[in-house]
């Protein structure tokens, strides 16, 4: 049985809707993961600040030792630094 133009249009719209729902679901999950990571990082920052850890201020007052390096600042490619996330002990 061949679909009419309107039936085909309805089918296409429903398929597009399903795709958008799937994208939305994935994006929502990613947002929740980011929110969780932000809260963990903020908890670690708060803990370190509560125990007196500070960052030495720089001339510009940012507290950053060195702004982002560029390819011309170092020899070789810039590699991302990835390390464990510190989670304070609740005790």
PDB file of N, CA, C and O in Angstrom, chain B, residues numbered from 101:
ATOM      1  N   UNK B 101       0.835  -1.174   0.000  1.00  0.00           N
ATOM      2  CA  UNK B 101       0.000   0.000   0.000  1.00  0.00           C
ATOM      3  C   UNK B 101       0.887   1.247   0.000  1.00  0.00           C
ATOM      4  O   UNK B 101       1.785   1.385   0.830  1.00  0.00           O
ATOM      5  N   UNK B 102       0.626   2.120  -0.915  1.00  0.00           N
ATOM      6  CA  UNK B 102       1.406   3.342  -1.039  1.00  0.00           C
ATOM      7  C   UNK B 102       0.811   4.430  -0.156  1.00  0.00           C
ATOM      8  O   UNK B 102      -0.407   4.584  -0.072  1.00  0.00           O
ATOM      9  N   UNK B 103       1.694   5.184   0.504  1.00  0.00           N
ATOM     10  CA  UNK B 103       1.246   6.260   1.389  1.00  0.00           C
ATOM     11  C   UNK B 103       0.906   7.507   0.569  1.00  0.00           C
ATOM     12  O   UNK B 103       1.543   7.800  -0.443  1.00  0.00           O
ATOM     13  N   UNK B 104      -0.103   8.222   1.031  1.00  0.00           N
ATOM     14  CA  UNK B 104      -0.419   9.507   0.409  1.00  0.00           C
ATOM     15  C   UNK B 104       0.654  10.507   0.807  1.00  0.00           C
ATOM     16  O   UNK B 104       1.458  10.244   1.702  1.00  0.00           O
ATOM     17  N   UNK B 105       0.664  11.646   0.145  1.00  0.00           N
ATOM     18  CA  UNK B 105       1.645  12.689   0.479  1.00  0.00           C
ATOM     19  C   UNK B 105       1.512  13.120   1.942  1.00  0.00           C
ATOM     20  O   UNK B 105       2.511  13.331   2.630  1.00  0.00           O
ATOM     21  N   UNK B 106       0.292  13.244   2.397  1.00  0.00           N
ATOM     22  CA  UNK B 106       0.080  13.670   3.786  1.00  0.00           C
ATOM     23  C   UNK B 106       0.531  12.590   4.772  1.00  0.00           C
ATOM     24  O   UNK B 106       1.101  12.899   5.819  1.00  0.00           O
ATOM     25  N   UNK B 107       0.277  11.333   4.437  1.00  0.00           N
ATOM     26  CA  UNK B 107       0.720  10.244   5.305  1.00  0.00           C
ATOM     27  C   UNK B 107       2.248  10.182   5.351  1.00  0.00           C
ATOM     28  O   UNK B 107       2.842   9.982   6.410  1.00  0.00           O
ATOM     29  N   UNK B 108       2.864  10.354   4.196  1.00  0.00           N
ATOM     30  CA  UNK B 108       4.334  10.355   4.139  1.00  0.00           C
ATOM     31  C   UNK B 108       4.885  11.525   4.952  1.00  0.00           C
ATOM     32  O   UNK B 108       5.878  11.380   5.665  1.00  0.00           O
ATOM     33  N   UNK B 109       4.245  12.667   4.844  1.00  0.00           N
ATOM     34  CA  UNK B 109       4.669  13.844   5.604  1.00  0.00           C
ATOM     35  C   UNK B 109       4.545  13.586   7.105  1.00  0.00           C
ATOM     36  O   UNK B 109       5.444  13.929   7.872  1.00  0.00           O
ATOM     37  N   UNK B 110       3.436  12.986   7.520  1.00  0.00           N
ATOM     38  CA  UNK B 110       3.235  12.641   8.927  1.00  0.00           C
ATOM     39  C   UNK B 110       4.302  11.668   9.403  1.00  0.00           C
ATOM     40  O   UNK B 110       4.841  11.825  10.499  1.00  0.00           O
ATOM     41  N   UNK B 111       4.612  10.666   8.593  1.00  0.00           N
ATOM     42  CA  UNK B 111       5.644   9.684   8.944  1.00  0.00           C
ATOM     43  C   UNK B 111       6.997  10.372   9.118  1.00  0.00           C
ATOM     44  O   UNK B 111       7.712  10.105  10.084  1.00  0.00           O
ATOM     45  N   UNK B 112       7.343  11.247   8.193  1.00  0.00           N
ATOM     46  CA  UNK B 112       8.612  11.976   8.259  1.00  0.00           C
ATOM     47  C   UNK B 112       8.677  12.849   9.509  1.00  0.00           C
ATOM     48  O   UNK B 112       9.705  12.897  10.184  1.00  0.00           O
ATOM     49  N   UNK B 113       7.585  13.535   9.812  1.00  0.00           N
ATOM     50  CA  UNK B 113       7.553  14.387  11.002  1.00  0.00           C
ATOM     51  C   UNK B 113       7.739  13.570  12.283  1.00  0.00           C
ATOM     52  O   UNK B 113       8.451  13.998  13.192  1.00  0.00           O
ATOM     53  N   UNK B 114       7.110  12.408  12.358  1.00  0.00           N
ATOM     54  CA  UNK B 114       7.258  11.556  13.542  1.00  0.00           C
ATOM     55  C   UNK B 114       8.687  11.032  13.675  1.00  0.00           C
ATOM     56  O   UNK B 114       9.213  10.935  14.784  1.00  0.00           O
ATOM     57  N   UNK B 115       9.313  10.695  12.554  1.00  0.00           N
ATOM     58  CA  UNK B 115      10.705  10.245  12.582  1.00  0.00           C
ATOM     59  C   UNK B 115      11.620  11.372  13.067  1.00  0.00           C
ATOM     60  O   UNK B 115      12.518  11.150  13.879  1.00  0.00           O
ATOM     61  N   UNK B 116      11.381  12.581  12.559  1.00  0.00           N
ATOM     62  CA  UNK B 116      12.170  13.730  12.997  1.00  0.00           C
ATOM     63  C   UNK B 116      11.970  13.987  14.485  1.00  0.00           C
ATOM     64  O   UNK B 116      12.919  14.300  15.204  1.00  0.00           O
ATOM     65  N   UNK B 117      10.724  13.852  14.940  1.00  0.00           N
ATOM     66  CA  UNK B 117      10.439  14.054  16.355  1.00  0.00           C
ATOM     67  C   UNK B 117      11.195  13.034  17.204  1.00  0.00           C
ATOM     68  O   UNK B 117      11.763  13.391  18.237  1.00  0.00           O
ATOM     69  N   UNK B 118      11.209  11.784  16.787  1.00  0.00           N
ATOM     70  CA  UNK B 118      11.940  10.746  17.519  1.00  0.00           C
ATOM     71  C   UNK B 118      13.434  11.067  17.594  1.00  0.00           C
ATOM     72  O   UNK B 118      14.063  10.886  18.637  1.00  0.00           O
ATOM     73  N   UNK B 119      13.992  11.544  16.483  1.00  0.00           N
ATOM     74  CA  UNK B 119      15.409  11.914  16.456  1.00  0.00           C
ATOM     75  C   UNK B 119      15.697  13.061  17.427  1.00  0.00           C
ATOM     76  O   UNK B 119      16.694  13.033  18.148  1.00  0.00           O
ATOM     77  N   UNK B 120      14.825  14.065  17.441  1.00  0.00           N
ATOM     78  CA  UNK B 120      15.018  15.212  18.329  1.00  0.00           C
ATOM     79  C   UNK B 120      14.873  14.790  19.792  1.00  0.00           C
ATOM     80  O   UNK B 120      15.617  15.263  20.651  1.00  0.00           O
ATOM     81  N   UNK B 121      13.927  13.912  20.075  1.00  0.00           N
ATOM     82  CA  UNK B 121      13.756  13.412  21.447  1.00  0.00           C
ATOM     83  C   UNK B 121      15.016  12.678  21.887  1.00  0.00           C
ATOM     84  O   UNK B 121      15.472  12.856  23.016  1.00  0.00           O
ATOM     85  N   UNK B 122      15.580  11.858  21.013  1.00  0.00           N
ATOM     86  CA  UNK B 122      16.816  11.135  21.334  1.00  0.00           C
ATOM     87  C   UNK B 122      17.960  12.103  21.591  1.00  0.00           C
ATOM     88  O   UNK B 122      18.702  11.937  22.559  1.00  0.00           O
ATOM     89  N   UNK B 123      18.116  13.113  20.736  1.00  0.00           N
ATOM     90  CA  UNK B 123      19.170  14.119  20.934  1.00  0.00           C
ATOM     91  C   UNK B 123      18.963  14.863  22.243  1.00  0.00           C
ATOM     92  O   UNK B 123      19.922  15.127  22.969  1.00  0.00           O
ATOM     93  N   UNK B 124      17.712  15.204  22.549  1.00  0.00           N
ATOM     94  CA  UNK B 124      17.403  15.925  23.782  1.00  0.00           C
ATOM     95  C   UNK B 124      17.744  15.079  25.005  1.00  0.00           C
ATOM     96  O   UNK B 124      18.302  15.585  25.979  1.00  0.00           O
ATOM     97  N   UNK B 125      17.412  13.808  24.953  1.00  0.00           N
ATOM     98  CA  UNK B 125      17.700  12.905  26.063  1.00  0.00           C
ATOM     99  C   UNK B 125      19.206  12.805  26.302  1.00  0.00           C
ATOM    100  O   UNK B 125      19.661  12.845  27.446  1.00  0.00           O
ATOM    101  N   UNK B 126      19.978  12.675  25.220  1.00  0.00           N
ATOM    102  CA  UNK B 126      21.437  12.600  25.344  1.00  0.00           C
ATOM    103  C   UNK B 126      21.993  13.913  25.891  1.00  0.00           C
ATOM    104  O   UNK B 126      22.872  13.904  26.752  1.00  0.00           O
ATOM    105  N   UNK B 127      21.487  15.034  25.398  1.00  0.00           N
ATOM    106  CA  UNK B 127      21.968  16.340  25.864  1.00  0.00           C
ATOM    107  C   UNK B 127      21.633  16.544  27.338  1.00  0.00           C
ATOM    108  O   UNK B 127      22.447  17.081  28.090  1.00  0.00           O
ATOM    109  N   UNK B 128      20.454  16.125  27.751  1.00  0.00           N
ATOM    110  CA  UNK B 128      20.070  16.253  29.160  1.00  0.00           C
ATOM    111  C   UNK B 128      20.987  15.430  30.052  1.00  0.00           C
ATOM    112  O   UNK B 128      21.386  15.880  31.125  1.00  0.00           O
ATOM    113  N   UNK B 129      21.318  14.227  29.609  1.00  0.00           N
ATOM    114  CA  UNK B 129      22.225  13.377  30.380  1.00  0.00           C
ATOM    115  C   UNK B 129      23.597  14.033  30.490  1.00  0.00           C
ATOM    116  O   UNK B 129      24.214  14.001  31.555  1.00  0.00           O
ATOM    117  N   UNK B 130      24.076  14.626  29.407  1.00  0.00           N
ATOM    118  CA  UNK B 130      25.384  15.290  29.429  1.00  0.00           C
ATOM    119  C   UNK B 130      25.360  16.509  30.353  1.00  0.00           C
ATOM    120  O   UNK B 130      26.320  16.762  31.081  1.00  0.00           O
ATOM    121  N   UNK B 131      24.273  17.253  30.318  1.00  0.00           N
ATOM    122  CA  UNK B 131      24.132  18.411  31.209  1.00  0.00           C
ATOM    123  C   UNK B 131      24.165  17.963  32.664  1.00  0.00           C
ATOM    124  O   UNK B 131      24.812  18.594  33.499  1.00  0.00           O
ATOM    125  N   UNK B 132      23.466  16.872  32.967  1.00  0.00           N
ATOM    126  CA  UNK B 132      23.471  16.363  34.343  1.00  0.00           C
ATOM    127  C   UNK B 132      24.860  15.916  34.768  1.00  0.00           C
ATOM    128  O   UNK B 132      25.267  16.151  35.906  1.00  0.00           O
ATOM    129  N   UNK B 133      25.600  15.267  33.854  1.00  0.00           N
ATOM    130  CA  UNK B 133      26.972  14.860  34.169  1.00  0.00           C
ATOM    131  C   UNK B 133      27.844  16.083  34.440  1.00  0.00           C
ATOM    132  O   UNK B 133      28.645  16.083  35.375  1.00  0.00           O
ATOM    133  N   UNK B 134      27.690  17.118  33.627  1.00  0.00           N
ATOM    134  CA  UNK B 134      28.465  18.349  33.828  1.00  0.00           C
ATOM    135  C   UNK B 134      28.106  19.007  35.155  1.00  0.00           C
ATOM    136  O   UNK B 134      28.986  19.470  35.879  1.00  0.00           O
ATOM    137  N   UNK B 135      26.827  19.049  35.470  1.00  0.00           N
ATOM    138  CA  UNK B 135      26.385  19.642  36.730  1.00  0.00           C
ATOM    139  C   UNK B 135      26.984  18.881  37.913  1.00  0.00           C
ATOM    140  O   UNK B 135      27.451  19.486  38.878  1.00  0.00           O
ATOM    141  N   UNK B 136      26.967  17.546  37.828  1.00  0.00           N
ATOM    142  CA  UNK B 136      27.562  16.725  38.890  1.00  0.00           C
ATOM    143  C   UNK B 136      29.056  17.010  39.039  1.00  0.00           C
ATOM    144  O   UNK B 136      29.567  17.124  40.153  1.00  0.00           O
ATOM    145  N   UNK B 137      29.747  17.123  37.912  1.00  0.00           N
ATOM    146  CA  UNK B 137      31.188  17.393  37.961  1.00  0.00           C
ATOM    147  C   UNK B 137      31.448  18.780  38.542  1.00  0.00           C
ATOM    148  O   UNK B 137      32.379  18.950  39.329  1.00  0.00           O
ATOM    149  N   UNK B 138      30.650  19.761  38.172  1.00  0.00           N
ATOM    150  CA  UNK B 138      30.801  21.113  38.721  1.00  0.00           C
ATOM    151  C   UNK B 138      30.635  21.077  40.231  1.00  0.00           C
ATOM    152  O   UNK B 138      31.401  21.711  40.957  1.00  0.00           O
ATOM    153  N   UNK B 139      29.644  20.343  40.706  1.00  0.00           N
ATOM    154  CA  UNK B 139      29.407  20.276  42.157  1.00  0.00           C
ATOM    155  C   UNK B 139      30.563  19.580  42.869  1.00  0.00           C
ATOM    156  O   UNK B 139      30.959  20.003  43.954  1.00  0.00           O
ATOM    157  N   UNK B 140      31.112  18.512  42.272  1.00  0.00           N
ATOM    158  CA  UNK B 140      32.257  17.818  42.868  1.00  0.00           C
ATOM    159  C   UNK B 140      33.467  18.750  42.921  1.00  0.00           C
ATOM    160  O   UNK B 140      34.163  18.830  43.933  1.00  0.00           O
ATOM    161  N   UNK B 141      33.700  19.448  41.817  1.00  0.00           N
ATOM    162  CA  UNK B 141      34.836  20.366  41.779  1.00  0.00           C
ATOM    163  C   UNK B 141      34.665  21.495  42.790  1.00  0.00           C
ATOM    164  O   UNK B 141      35.617  21.876  43.472  1.00  0.00           O
ATOM    165  N   UNK B 142      33.446  22.029  42.883  1.00  0.00           N
ATOM    166  CA  UNK B 142      33.201  23.103  43.846  1.00  0.00           C
ATOM    167  C   UNK B 142      33.397  22.593  45.270  1.00  0.00           C
ATOM    168  O   UNK B 142      33.924  23.312  46.120  1.00  0.00           O
ATOM    169  N   UNK B 143      32.979  21.359  45.535  1.00  0.00           N
ATOM    170  CA  UNK B 143      33.182  20.771  46.856  1.00  0.00           C
ATOM    171  C   UNK B 143      34.656  20.659  47.193  1.00  0.00           C
ATOM    172  O   UNK B 143      35.063  20.957  48.316  1.00  0.00           O
ATOM    173  N   UNK B 144      35.454  20.233  46.232  1.00  0.00           N
ATOM    174  CA  UNK B 144      36.900  20.130  46.452  1.00  0.00           C
ATOM    175  C   UNK B 144      37.508  21.513  46.668  1.00  0.00           C
ATOM    176  O   UNK B 144      38.360  21.687  47.540  1.00  0.00           O
ATOM    177  N   UNK B 145      37.074  22.498  45.877  1.00  0.00           N
ATOM    178  CA  UNK B 145      37.572  23.868  46.031  1.00  0.00           C
ATOM    179  C   UNK B 145      37.212  24.407  47.412  1.00  0.00           C
ATOM    180  O   UNK B 145      38.059  24.968  48.107  1.00  0.00           O
ATOM    181  N   UNK B 146      35.955  24.234  47.804  1.00  0.00           N
ATOM    182  CA  UNK B 146      35.514  24.709  49.124  1.00  0.00           C
ATOM    183  C   UNK B 146      36.326  24.062  50.237  1.00  0.00           C
ATOM    184  O   UNK B 146      36.749  24.743  51.171  1.00  0.00           O
ATOM    185  N   UNK B 147      36.549  22.753  50.146  1.00  0.00           N
ATOM    186  CA  UNK B 147      37.319  22.038  51.157  1.00  0.00           C
ATOM    187  C   UNK B 147      38.730  22.604  51.264  1.00  0.00           C
ATOM    188  O   UNK B 147      39.206  22.906  52.359  1.00  0.00           O
ATOM    189  N   UNK B 148      39.392  22.745  50.124  1.00  0.00           N
ATOM    190  CA  UNK B 148      40.770  23.241  50.143  1.00  0.00           C
ATOM    191  C   UNK B 148      40.839  24.666  50.691  1.00  0.00           C
ATOM    192  O   UNK B 148      41.764  25.001  51.431  1.00  0.00           O
ATOM    193  N   UNK B 149      39.876  25.499  50.334  1.00  0.00           N
ATOM    194  CA  UNK B 149      39.858  26.860  50.854  1.00  0.00           C
ATOM    195  C   UNK B 149      39.575  26.869  52.353  1.00  0.00           C
ATOM    196  O   UNK B 149      40.116  27.708  53.074  1.00  0.00           O
ATOM    197  N   UNK B 150      38.739  25.956  52.833  1.00  0.00           N
ATOM    198  CA  UNK B 150      38.430  25.888  54.268  1.00  0.00           C
ATOM    199  C   UNK B 150      39.640  25.469  55.092  1.00  0.00           C
ATOM    200  O   UNK B 150      39.784  25.887  56.241  1.00  0.00           O
ATOM    201  N   UNK B 151      40.506  24.651  54.514  1.00  0.00           N
ATOM    202  CA  UNK B 151      41.691  24.229  55.272  1.00  0.00           C
ATOM    203  C   UNK B 151      42.871  25.175  55.041  1.00  0.00           C
ATOM    204  O   UNK B 151      43.990  24.900  55.475  1.00  0.00           O
ATOM    205  N   UNK B 152      42.617  26.273  54.364  1.00  0.00           N
ATOM    206  CA  UNK B 152      43.615  27.331  54.244  1.00  0.00           C
ATOM    207  C   UNK B 152      44.471  27.303  53.002  1.00  0.00           C
ATOM    208  O   UNK B 152      45.438  28.060  52.921  1.00  0.00           O
ATOM    209  N   UNK B 153      44.162  26.467  52.034  1.00  0.00           N
ATOM    210  CA  UNK B 153      44.944  26.438  50.801  1.00  0.00           C
ATOM    211  C   UNK B 153      44.567  27.667  49.972  1.00  0.00           C
ATOM    212  O   UNK B 153      43.388  27.947  49.757  1.00  0.00           O
ATOM    213  N   UNK B 154      45.578  28.390  49.514  1.00  0.00           N
ATOM    214  CA  UNK B 154      45.342  29.574  48.690  1.00  0.00           C
ATOM    215  C   UNK B 154      46.189  29.503  47.438  1.00  0.00           C
ATOM    216  O   UNK B 154      47.118  28.700  47.342  1.00  0.00           O
ATOM    217  N   UNK B 155      45.861  30.346  46.486  1.00  0.00           N
ATOM    218  CA  UNK B 155      46.631  30.468  45.251  1.00  0.00           C
ATOM    219  C   UNK B 155      47.349  31.800  45.313  1.00  0.00           C
ATOM    220  O   UNK B 155      46.743  32.836  45.587  1.00  0.00           O
ATOM    221  N   UNK B 156      48.648  31.761  45.057  1.00  0.00           N
ATOM    222  CA  UNK B 156      49.423  33.002  45.077  1.00  0.00           C
ATOM    223  C   UNK B 156      48.940  33.899  43.941  1.00  0.00           C
ATOM    224  O   UNK B 156      48.881  33.485  42.783  1.00  0.00           O
ATOM    225  N   UNK B 157      48.597  35.126  44.295  1.00  0.00           N
ATOM    226  CA  UNK B 157      48.112  36.076  43.300  1.00  0.00           C
ATOM    227  C   UNK B 157      49.237  36.451  42.338  1.00  0.00           C
ATOM    228  O   UNK B 157      50.398  36.547  42.736  1.00  0.00           O
ATOM    229  N   UNK B 158      48.884  36.662  41.075  1.00  0.00           N
ATOM    230  CA  UNK B 158      49.839  37.106  40.073  1.00  0.00           C
ATOM    231  C   UNK B 158      49.675  38.604  39.871  1.00  0.00           C
ATOM    232  O   UNK B 158      48.826  39.234  40.501  1.00  0.00           O
ATOM    233  N   UNK B 159      50.485  39.164  38.998  1.00  0.00           N
ATOM    234  CA  UNK B 159      50.431  40.604  38.758  1.00  0.00           C
ATOM    235  C   UNK B 159      49.045  41.060  38.307  1.00  0.00           C
ATOM    236  O   UNK B 159      48.593  42.145  38.673  1.00  0.00           O
ATOM    237  N   UNK B 160      48.378  40.233  37.518  1.00  0.00           N
ATOM    238  CA  UNK B 160      47.055  40.632  37.029  1.00  0.00           C
ATOM    239  C   UNK B 160      45.947  40.310  38.025  1.00  0.00           C
ATOM    240  O   UNK B 160      44.782  40.620  37.776  1.00  0.00           O
ATOM    241  N   UNK B 161      46.302  39.686  39.159  1.00  0.00           N
ATOM    242  CA  UNK B 161      45.322  39.398  40.196  1.00  0.00           C
ATOM    243  C   UNK B 161      44.442  38.198  39.918  1.00  0.00           C
ATOM    244  O   UNK B 161      43.476  37.956  40.641  1.00  0.00           O
ATOM    245  N   UNK B 162      44.766  37.439  38.873  1.00  0.00           N
ATOM    246  CA  UNK B 162      43.902  36.320  38.502  1.00  0.00           C
ATOM    247  C   UNK B 162      44.134  35.085  39.358  1.00  0.00           C
ATOM    248  O   UNK B 162      43.252  34.231  39.456  1.00  0.00           O
ATOM    249  N   UNK B 163      45.301  34.973  39.977  1.00  0.00           N
ATOM    250  CA  UNK B 163      45.613  33.784  40.741  1.00  0.00           C
ATOM    251  C   UNK B 163      46.132  32.664  39.870  1.00  0.00           C
ATOM    252  O   UNK B 163      46.478  31.596  40.375  1.00  0.00           O
ATOM    253  N   UNK B 164      46.191  32.889  38.570  1.00  0.00           N
ATOM    254  CA  UNK B 164      46.701  31.863  37.661  1.00  0.00           C
ATOM    255  C   UNK B 164      48.188  32.083  37.466  1.00  0.00           C
ATOM    256  O   UNK B 164      48.633  33.204  37.217  1.00  0.00           O
ATOM    257  N   UNK B 165      48.957  31.007  37.582  1.00  0.00           N
ATOM    258  CA  UNK B 165      50.403  31.114  37.414  1.00  0.00           C
ATOM    259  C   UNK B 165      50.774  31.476  35.982  1.00  0.00           C
ATOM    260  O   UNK B 165      51.647  32.314  35.751  1.00  0.00           O
ATOM    261  N   UNK B 166      50.109  30.843  35.027  1.00  0.00           N
ATOM    262  CA  UNK B 166      50.453  31.062  33.640  1.00  0.00           C
ATOM    263  C   UNK B 166      49.186  30.930  32.803  1.00  0.00           C
ATOM    264  O   UNK B 166      48.545  29.879  32.821  1.00  0.00           O
ATOM    265  N   UNK B 167      48.815  31.976  32.071  1.00  0.00           N
ATOM    266  CA  UNK B 167      47.663  31.830  31.192  1.00  0.00           C
ATOM    267  C   UNK B 167      47.934  30.719  30.187  1.00  0.00           C
ATOM    268  O   UNK B 167      49.048  30.199  30.125  1.00  0.00           O
ATOM    269  N   UNK B 168      46.951  30.359  29.417  1.00  0.00           N
ATOM    270  CA  UNK B 168      47.094  29.273  28.462  1.00  0.00           C
ATOM    271  C   UNK B 168      48.321  29.451  27.591  1.00  0.00           C
ATOM    272  O   UNK B 168      48.565  30.527  27.045  1.00  0.00           O
ATOM    273  N   UNK B 169      49.087  28.380  27.470  1.00  0.00           N
ATOM    274  CA  UNK B 169      50.265  28.401  26.610  1.00  0.00           C
ATOM    275  C   UNK B 169      49.813  28.248  25.165  1.00  0.00           C
ATOM    276  O   UNK B 169      48.762  27.673  24.882  1.00  0.00           O
ATOM    277  N   UNK B 170      50.618  28.770  24.268  1.00  0.00           N
ATOM    278  CA  UNK B 170      50.323  28.607  22.847  1.00  0.00           C
ATOM    279  C   UNK B 170      51.424  27.765  22.232  1.00  0.00           C
ATOM    280  O   UNK B 170      52.446  27.514  22.872  1.00  0.00           O
ATOM    281  N   UNK B 171      51.229  27.330  21.007  1.00  0.00           N
ATOM    282  CA  UNK B 171      52.213  26.484  20.337  1.00  0.00           C
ATOM    283  C   UNK B 171      53.597  27.138  20.307  1.00  0.00           C
ATOM    284  O   UNK B 171      54.609  26.443  20.390  1.00  0.00           O
ATOM    285  N   UNK B 172      53.647  28.463  20.189  1.00  0.00           N
ATOM    286  CA  UNK B 172      54.932  29.145  20.123  1.00  0.00           C
ATOM    287  C   UNK B 172      55.648  29.240  21.460  1.00  0.00           C
ATOM    288  O   UNK B 172      56.843  29.535  21.496  1.00  0.00           O
ATOM    289  N   UNK B 173      54.942  28.995  22.559  1.00  0.00           N
ATOM    290  CA  UNK B 173      55.531  29.120  23.887  1.00  0.00           C
ATOM    291  C   UNK B 173      56.363  27.915  24.310  1.00  0.00           C
ATOM    292  O   UNK B 173      57.209  28.033  25.196  1.00  0.00           O
ATOM    293  N   UNK B 174      56.136  26.765  23.693  1.00  0.00           N
ATOM    294  CA  UNK B 174      56.824  25.547  24.106  1.00  0.00           C
ATOM    295  C   UNK B 174      57.316  24.793  22.891  1.00  0.00           C
ATOM    296  O   UNK B 174      56.872  25.038  21.770  1.00  0.00           O
ATOM    297  N   UNK B 175      58.243  23.865  23.125  1.00  0.00           N
ATOM    298  CA  UNK B 175      58.717  23.005  22.048  1.00  0.00           C
ATOM    299  C   UNK B 175      57.793  21.809  21.935  1.00  0.00           C
ATOM    300  O   UNK B 175      57.514  21.153  22.939  1.00  0.00           O
ATOM    301  N   UNK B 176      57.315  21.510  20.748  1.00  0.00           N
ATOM    302  CA  UNK B 176      56.463  20.347  20.537  1.00  0.00           C
ATOM    303  C   UNK B 176      54.995  20.687  20.708  1.00  0.00           C
ATOM    304  O   UNK B 176      54.641  21.817  21.043  1.00  0.00           O
ATOM    305  N   UNK B 177      54.144  19.698  20.474  1.00  0.00           N
ATOM    306  CA  UNK B 177      52.702  19.934  20.575  1.00  0.00           C
ATOM    307  C   UNK B 177      52.249  20.070  22.021  1.00  0.00           C
ATOM    308  O   UNK B 177      52.884  19.554  22.941  1.00  0.00           O
ATOM    309  N   UNK B 178      51.151  20.769  22.198  1.00  0.00           N
ATOM    310  CA  UNK B 178      50.576  20.924  23.529  1.00  0.00           C
ATOM    311  C   UNK B 178      49.707  19.709  23.815  1.00  0.00           C
ATOM    312  O   UNK B 178      48.792  19.402  23.052  1.00  0.00           O
ATOM    313  N   UNK B 179      49.990  19.023  24.903  1.00  0.00           N
ATOM    314  CA  UNK B 179      49.219  17.844  25.301  1.00  0.00           C
ATOM    315  C   UNK B 179      48.293  18.240  26.443  1.00  0.00           C
ATOM    316  O   UNK B 179      48.726  18.939  27.359  1.00  0.00           O
ATOM    317  N   UNK B 180      47.032  17.816  26.418  1.00  0.00           N
ATOM    318  CA  UNK B 180      46.152  18.120  27.546  1.00  0.00           C
ATOM    319  C   UNK B 180      46.596  17.359  28.790  1.00  0.00           C
ATOM    320  O   UNK B 180      47.060  16.222  28.700  1.00  0.00           O
ATOM    321  N   UNK B 181      46.453  17.986  29.936  1.00  0.00           N
ATOM    322  CA  UNK B 181      46.796  17.355  31.197  1.00  0.00           C
ATOM    323  C   UNK B 181      45.506  16.867  31.836  1.00  0.00           C
ATOM    324  O   UNK B 181      44.587  17.647  32.085  1.00  0.00           O
ATOM    325  N   UNK B 182      45.450  15.582  32.094  1.00  0.00           N
ATOM    326  CA  UNK B 182      44.261  14.998  32.694  1.00  0.00           C
ATOM    327  C   UNK B 182      44.685  14.288  33.963  1.00  0.00           C
ATOM    328  O   UNK B 182      45.640  13.512  33.953  1.00  0.00           O
ATOM    329  N   UNK B 183      43.994  14.543  35.038  1.00  0.00           N
ATOM    330  CA  UNK B 183      44.333  13.901  36.298  1.00  0.00           C
ATOM    331  C   UNK B 183      43.088  13.557  37.067  1.00  0.00           C
ATOM    332  O   UNK B 183      41.978  13.878  36.643  1.00  0.00           O
ATOM    333  N   UNK B 184      43.262  12.909  38.188  1.00  0.00           N
ATOM    334  CA  UNK B 184      42.107  12.526  38.986  1.00  0.00           C
ATOM    335  C   UNK B 184      41.440  13.757  39.621  1.00  0.00           C
ATOM    336  O   UNK B 184      42.089  14.766  39.895  1.00  0.00           O
ATOM    337  N   UNK B 185      40.169  13.644  39.838  1.00  0.00           N
ATOM    338  CA  UNK B 185      39.421  14.704  40.503  1.00  0.00           C
ATOM    339  C   UNK B 185      39.490  14.447  41.998  1.00  0.00           C
ATOM    340  O   UNK B 185      39.185  13.344  42.450  1.00  0.00           O
ATOM    341  N   UNK B 186      39.886  15.445  42.766  1.00  0.00           N
ATOM    342  CA  UNK B 186      39.991  15.308  44.206  1.00  0.00           C
ATOM    343  C   UNK B 186      38.602  15.374  44.820  1.00  0.00           C
ATOM    344  O   UNK B 186      37.843  16.309  44.561  1.00  0.00           O
ATOM    345  N   UNK B 187      38.277  14.390  45.626  1.00  0.00           N
ATOM    346  CA  UNK B 187      37.011  14.398  46.348  1.00  0.00           C
ATOM    347  C   UNK B 187      37.327  14.391  47.831  1.00  0.00           C
ATOM    348  O   UNK B 187      37.972  13.466  48.323  1.00  0.00           O
ATOM    349  N   UNK B 188      36.877  15.420  48.555  1.00  0.00           N
ATOM    350  CA  UNK B 188      37.196  15.474  49.981  1.00  0.00           C
ATOM    351  C   UNK B 188      36.558  14.324  50.762  1.00  0.00           C
ATOM    352  O   UNK B 188      35.458  13.870  50.445  1.00  0.00           O
ATOM    353  N   UNK B 189      37.260  13.874  51.771  1.00  0.00           N
ATOM    354  CA  UNK B 189      36.753  12.836  52.643  1.00  0.00           C
ATOM    355  C   UNK B 189      35.716  13.453  53.561  1.00  0.00           C
ATOM    356  O   UNK B 189      36.027  14.436  54.235  1.00  0.00           O
ATOM    357  N   UNK B 190      34.481  12.923  53.626  1.00  0.00           N
ATOM    358  CA  UNK B 190      33.443  13.545  54.428  1.00  0.00           C
ATOM    359  C   UNK B 190      33.655  13.435  55.937  1.00  0.00           C
ATOM    360  O   UNK B 190      32.904  14.039  56.704  1.00  0.00           O
ATOM    361  N   UNK B 191      34.651  12.684  56.375  1.00  0.00           N
ATOM    362  CA  UNK B 191      34.872  12.507  57.816  1.00  0.00           C
ATOM    363  C   UNK B 191      35.323  13.778  58.480  1.00  0.00           C
ATOM    364  O   UNK B 191      35.551  13.795  59.689  1.00  0.00           O
TER     365      UNK B 191
END
